[in-house]
Amino acid sequence: MEPSRVLDILVPLVGAFNHQLFVRLVCSLSIINTSVSLIKWCCPEYRPYWWLKEFKAVHHFDDLQQYPSTCETSAGFPSAHSTVFTVFVHLFLGPSMSYISHQFKMDQRCLKLISSFLWIVFSSLMWLSRMYLLAEFLHQCILGSLIAFLFLHFFNRHSSFFYALNRRWLVTGVLCCSSIPVTAYFSMLSMHVDPHWSVRMAFKWCQEPSNLCHETSPVFSLGRDFGYLMGVALSAPLFKRHECSNSRIKRLPLMISVEIINYWARLETPKTRGRFIFVAYECLRNLLHSFTLLTILPKLIT
């Protein structure tokens, strides 16, 4: 479950049918994605394929098959796929189970057992797929899901506080948090640690250069996620974003139009004009995307 695809496809698709769930998904995923990118940047960890190659843990290297996901250029911990999957499924299953309970008069305890069972099954399949692709270790997947659960518990407990914060406080908070990767960058340089270590590892061991993707690099991920988070902050106070018509006739065409424009803007990303322009463009694109979804779109629908 690629984080960028979740933000660009699955979340807007849900938003076309359930606005309240959509707002929770946008807010939760914007924070958890930024947190994961910060951890990957500050505490890089080997991916399985790199570890096997670097430490020569196996002798028959030709038997190790590579896939596009094996060539991801970010660090392995925590698993972004696990965190995004956990947040999305947990928030999606809640309203779904409530709807089933209302329609079929099922016991709440039974529904919780069913939802827990479904999450365990789907999560296990996702973890196995990531390990099969040699993209992440098991502990990176499990800890990624655990981080997501802890975040969801904290966010649900204090959601009224976060939703009531005004724009000035949230924007200031995002700007302060954006200084963390800059501080970490110069700290790594002072300790003679390569900030782009994971990118160099991917280039070193990826057999097919065409599988290397700029969109998975740590710097790109930070620009993308901080841009998306800033768009959420500019939409504050967030409790006002719950007030919107749930009319599918109005929402669906507008949501599709926004995503087509966003997809076109993504295709036009200037990848050959330098790192700064590349990251700045993606930061601005994601800022406008989340701000449009939370602020502009509801005004057009109402």
N, C-alpha and C positions, 0 to 999 in steps of 0.2 A: 504494500500500500504506500505508494510514493507520496510524500507530504505535499508536493506541489500539485499533483493531480487531485488529491483530496480537496485542497483549497480551491482549485480551478474548476472541478467537475462535480464531485460528490456533494460538497457543502451547498453550492448553488442549486443543485437538483433537489436536495432536501428543502431548501429555502423556498422553492416554488410551491410547496405543499404545506409547510408548517413554519410560520415566521418565528414563533417563540423558540422552537428548537434550533432554528437557523441562527438566531442571535447568540444562543448559548454555544453552539459549535464554533462560530466565528471567534468569539471572545476566548473560549477555552483553547482552541487550536493555535490562535495567535500567540498566546502566552507560552504554551508548552513547546511549540516549535522554536521560539526564540530561546527558551531555556535550554533545550537540547543542543541548539547550535552553539550556544555559549560554552556548554560543557565540552562538546567536541573540540572547540577551539582552545580551551584552557587546559583540558586534560586528555590529550590525544592517546588513543590506544590502538594496537595492531588489529587489523582484520585477519581472519584465519588464513587466507591465501598468502598474505605478506609474511605472517608468522612462520608458516610452513617453509617458505622459501628462504627467509632470513636465517632461521635457526636450523635449517636442513632436517626438519623433523621426520621427513619421509625421504626415501631414496629414489623412488620411481616417480620423478616429477612429471614425466610424460603422461602419467595416468590422471593427472589433475586437469580436469576440463574447465575452461573458463567460459563465463557468460558475461553479458553486458553489466549485470549487477556486481560481478566480481571486480570490475574495474572502477567502482565508485571511488572518488577522490577525497572523501572525508574520512575522519577517524571512525573506529568501530563502536565506541561507547559514548553514550547509550544508543541503542537501536532506535533510530527515528521512525522506522516502520512500526516497531512495537508500540511506541508511545502514541503515535497518531492513530493506529488501529485501536488501541485500548480506549482512548478518548472518544473516538467516533462511535465505536460499537456500544460503549457504556451509555453514552448520551442518547443514542438511537434506540437502544433496547428499552430504555425507561418508558418513553411515551408509547412504544409499540406494545409492551406488556400491559400498560394501563388500558390501552384500547381493547386488547384481547380480553382483559379481565372484565371490562364493561360490557362487551358484546356477548361473551359466553359465560359470564358469572363464575369465573374460576377463582379458586382460593389463592390469596396473595402469596402464601408460603410456597405453593406449588409453582406459581409463576416465577418466583425468585430462584427456585431450584432449576427450572427450565432455562432461564436467562443465564444463570451461572454455568450450567452445563454447555450451553451454546457458546459462551465466551471461551471456556476452556478448550472446547473442540476446535473452534476457529483459530484461537491463538496458537494452539499446539501445531496446527497445520502451517500457520504462517511462520512460526519459529523454525520448523523443520525445513521449510522451503528456503529460508535465509541461510540455514546451515548447509543445506545441500548445494547452494550456489557459492559456498565458501565466502559469503559476504559478511557474516557475523557469527560470533561464538554464542553458545546457548546462554551464558551468564549475561551477555550484553542484551540479548532479547528479553530475558526474564526481568533484569533490573530496569530495562526501559519501560516495561509494563508496570512494574512496581512504582517507578517515579511518576508515571501517569496517574495511577490510583491515588498516590499521596497528594498529588496536585489537585485532582478532582475532589477529594475529601476536603482539602483546605479551601478550595474555591467555592464549593457548595456551602460550606459552613459560614463563609464570609461574603457570599455573593451580594447580599444587600448593601454591604459597605462599598464593594467595588462598583456596583451599578450606580451608586449615588455620588461617586466622585465626579467633580466637575472637570472640564476640559483642561484647565490650567494645571491641575495636579497630575493628571495622567500624562500629559505631554511632557511635563517636567520630569516625571518618573522615567519615561521612555528615554529621554535625552540623557539622564544620569546613567541609566543602564547601558546606553550605547558607548559610554566611556570605558566600560569593562573590557571589551575586546581590544580597544586601543591600548589600554594599560597592559593587558596581557601580552600584546604584540611586542611592545618595547621591553617588557620584563623578560620575555623569551630571548630577545636579541641580546640583552645584557648578560644572560646566562649561557650564551652561545648555543641556543636551541633554535633550530630552523622552524619558524612559524608555519611554513608551507611544507612541513615534513610529510604529511599524508598525501599531498599532491605528488611529491617527488617519488614516494613509495609506489603510488599507482602507476606513474609513468615508467618506473623501473621494472615492474613485474607484469604489466598488462601486455599480453602478446599481440593483441589487435588494437592499434592506436585509435581506430574509428570508434571503439567502445568507450573511450575516455570522453567524459561529458563535463563541460564547464559548469553546468547547473548543479553538480554535486560537490563542488569545491567549497571549503569552509568559508572563504571570503564572500562568495556568491550567496551561500545560505544565510549568512549574517545579514547581508544587504537586503535579501528577499524578506526575511522574517522580521527584521526591524522596520522595514517599510510597511509591511502588513500590520504590524503592531501599532505603528504610528497612525495609520488610517483608522484603527479602532479607537485610539486615544482621542483623535480629532472628532470622533463621533460622540464623545461623552457630553452629558451624562447618559450612560448606557440604558438606564431604566426607560428612557423615552423611546428607545429603539424597539421596544416590545409593542408599541402602539402602531399597528399597521393592519390593513385589511388582509384577510386570508383568502380572498377571492382568487381562485386558480386561473380564471379567465383573464384577469388583469396581470397577475404575477408572472405566469409562465412565459408569455411573449416578451415581456420586458427583461426577465431574467436571462432568457436565451439571447436576446440582443446584447445585453451587457457582456455575457460570456463570449460571444462571437467577437466583439470589439477587443476584449481582453486577450483572446487567443491570437487575433491579428497583431496586437501590440507585442505579444510574446514572440511571434515569428519575426518581428522587425527588430529584435534586440541587437544592438550594435556589438557584435562579438569580436570585431577586428579593429576597433578604434581605441584600444587600450583598456587596461583593467579598471581604471577609475570611472570612465564613461560607461563601461559595461555594468559595473555594480551600481552606479548612481541611477542609471536608467531602470534597472530592475527594482531598485528600492522605490523609485517614484511610481513605477507601474503598479507595484503591489500596494503602495499607499493609496493610490487612486482607486484601485480595485476594491479594497475593504471599505474605504470611505463611501464609495458609490453604493455598495451593497447595503451598508448600514444606515446611511443618511439620505442620499439622493434618491435611491430607488423607492423607499417607503413613501417619500413625498409625491412621487409620480403616481404611485398606486392609489394613495388615499384620495 
